[in-house]
Amino acid sequence: MGTYKLIALDMDGTLLNEDKKISAENQAAIREASAQGKVVIMSTGRGAISAMPFVKELGLSTPLVVVNGSEVWASPDTLLKRTLVPIETIRNLHQLAVENDCWWWAYSVAGVFNRESEGLDMDQHEWLKFGYFTDNAEKLQRIRDVVSSWGTLEITNSHPSNLELNPLGISKATGVETVCQLLGIAMSEVIAMGDSENDIAMIREAGLGVAMGNAQEEVKRIADITTVTNNEHAVAQVIRTYLLT
């Protein structure tokens, strides 16, 4: 077993239980790890605005990776790096959603917009990520095939019924690597935990890649280990087994 210095945590389906809460067990383990000088960071598909209340709840002042790596924060109040999706690409992604009559949402620097956003002028915003949701698997695959043919975007998901699009070359892995460079830590000293396609890159690159018990099968296949589910305090179990001395 390596000596791990940092743990990168996906939020939904990993740190958060099905009620979107951080269990007392997970909280206690994170605070104990921080007290021992270990670095605990969020690495999430959520935007900063959505992630920050949980970061504050845990009392963390560490870096964080949000919007699947499109933003990296040096601390909760200091943006380190931001990678935008070109407006032309956003227009094309939006058109694809309209053509396929499916729910869409998009993260901009200003906040999250979706199909119900009134009077949205896309040209007035800087964009970080675009997403689709549909229970129609055939429709979802059709959208994936079209976007894939462009060759300009990272295509992942955070649920089997959605797609998440980030700039090519941007992922949670690149975000965590940026944090490691900032802190002088090697990726071999990182534990990464997640449950969905958007976690695969960081799970693969980390010294210890952990798939949740509730993870998608592809995530379990590439992970070093599979732990218990997000309703069974998996984060606490992994921290106590692999991070704490």
Solvent accessible surface area in square Angstrom, and as a share of the most:
residue,aa,sasa,rsa
1,M,176,0.78
2,G,41,0.39
3,T,98,0.57
4,Y,17,0.07
5,K,86,0.36
6,L,0,0.00
7,I,0,0.00
8,A,0,0.00
9,L,0,0.00
10,D,8,0.04
11,M,0,0.00
12,D,46,0.24
13,G,14,0.14
14,T,0,0.00
15,L,0,0.00
16,L,0,0.00
17,N,32,0.17
18,E,116,0.52
19,D,109,0.56
20,K,103,0.44
21,K,129,0.55
22,I,12,0.06
23,S,16,0.11
24,A,80,0.62
25,E,83,0.37
26,N,1,0.01
27,Q,38,0.17
28,A,49,0.38
29,A,0,0.00
30,I,0,0.00
31,R,114,0.42
32,E,68,0.31
33,A,0,0.00
34,S,46,0.30
35,A,91,0.70
36,Q,79,0.35
37,G,62,0.60
38,K,29,0.12
39,V,28,0.16
40,V,0,0.00
41,I,0,0.00
42,M,1,0.01
43,S,0,0.00
44,T,1,0.01
45,G,11,0.11
46,R,45,0.16
47,G,6,0.06
48,A,14,0.11
49,I,132,0.67
50,S,39,0.25
51,A,0,0.00
52,M,26,0.11
53,P,79,0.49
54,F,30,0.13
55,V,3,0.02
56,K,145,0.62
57,E,76,0.34
58,L,4,0.02
59,G,58,0.56
60,L,18,0.09
61,S,87,0.56
62,T,31,0.18
63,P,9,0.05
64,L,1,0.01
65,V,0,0.00
66,V,0,0.00
67,V,1,0.00
68,N,4,0.02
69,G,5,0.05
70,S,1,0.01
71,E,7,0.03
72,V,2,0.01
73,W,39,0.14
74,A,26,0.20
75,S,27,0.17
76,P,29,0.18
77,D,122,0.63
78,T,69,0.40
79,L,61,0.31
80,L,78,0.39
81,K,96,0.41
82,R,88,0.32
83,T,36,0.21
84,L,69,0.34
85,V,4,0.03
86,P,84,0.53
87,I,57,0.29
88,E,97,0.44
89,T,20,0.12
90,I,0,0.00
91,R,95,0.35
92,N,65,0.33
93,L,0,0.00
94,H,55,0.25
95,Q,90,0.40
96,L,14,0.07
97,A,1,0.01
98,V,87,0.50
99,E,114,0.51
100,N,16,0.08
101,D,105,0.55
102,C,6,0.03
103,W,77,0.27
104,W,12,0.04
105,W,38,0.13
106,A,0,0.00
107,Y,29,0.11
108,S,5,0.03
109,V,53,0.30
110,A,73,0.56
111,G,15,0.15
112,V,81,0.46
113,F,43,0.18
114,N,44,0.22
115,R,121,0.44
116,E,128,0.57
117,S,36,0.23
118,E,166,0.74
119,G,83,0.80
120,L,44,0.22
121,D,72,0.37
122,M,20,0.09
123,D,78,0.40
124,Q,134,0.59
125,H,50,0.22
126,E,94,0.42
127,W,2,0.01
128,L,4,0.02
129,K,3,0.01
130,F,1,0.00
131,G,0,0.00
132,Y,0,0.00
133,F,77,0.32
134,T,16,0.09
135,D,119,0.62
136,N,74,0.38
137,A,78,0.61
138,E,133,0.59
139,K,36,0.15
140,L,18,0.09
141,Q,91,0.40
142,R,112,0.41
143,I,0,0.00
144,R,61,0.22
145,D,79,0.41
146,V,54,0.31
147,V,1,0.00
148,S,63,0.41
149,S,89,0.57
150,W,81,0.29
151,G,47,0.45
152,T,72,0.42
153,L,15,0.07
154,E,51,0.23
155,I,34,0.17
156,T,29,0.17
157,N,9,0.05
158,S,47,0.30
159,H,89,0.40
160,P,90,0.56
161,S,19,0.12
162,N,12,0.06
163,L,2,0.01
164,E,6,0.03
165,L,0,0.00
166,N,3,0.01
167,P,12,0.08
168,L,109,0.54
169,G,43,0.41
170,I,20,0.10
171,S,21,0.13
172,K,0,0.00
173,A,6,0.04
174,T,43,0.25
175,G,1,0.01
176,V,1,0.00
177,E,53,0.24
178,T,22,0.13
179,V,0,0.00
180,C,4,0.02
181,Q,147,0.65
182,L,84,0.42
183,L,71,0.35
184,G,67,0.64
185,I,22,0.11
186,A,52,0.40
187,M,33,0.15
188,S,76,0.49
189,E,39,0.18
190,V,0,0.00
191,I,0,0.00
192,A,1,0.00
193,M,0,0.00
194,G,0,0.00
195,D,19,0.10
196,S,3,0.02
197,E,31,0.14
198,N,9,0.05
199,D,0,0.00
200,I,15,0.08
201,A,34,0.27
202,M,0,0.00
203,I,2,0.01
204,R,145,0.53
205,E,87,0.39
206,A,10,0.08
207,G,32,0.31
208,L,15,0.08
209,G,0,0.00
210,V,0,0.00
211,A,0,0.00
212,M,0,0.00
213,G,23,0.22
214,N,57,0.29
215,A,9,0.07
216,Q,38,0.17
217,E,112,0.50
218,E,75,0.33
219,V,0,0.00
220,K,60,0.26
221,R,174,0.63
222,I,49,0.25
223,A,16,0.12
224,D,90,0.47
225,I,51,0.26
226,T,68,0.39
227,T,19,0.11
228,V,44,0.25
229,T,40,0.23
230,N,7,0.03
231,N,82,0.42
232,E,89,0.40
233,H,62,0.28
234,A,0,0.00
235,V,0,0.00
236,A,8,0.06
237,Q,88,0.39
238,V,2,0.01
239,I,0,0.00
240,R,111,0.40
241,T,75,0.43
242,Y,56,0.21
243,L,3,0.02
244,L,30,0.15
245,T,142,0.82
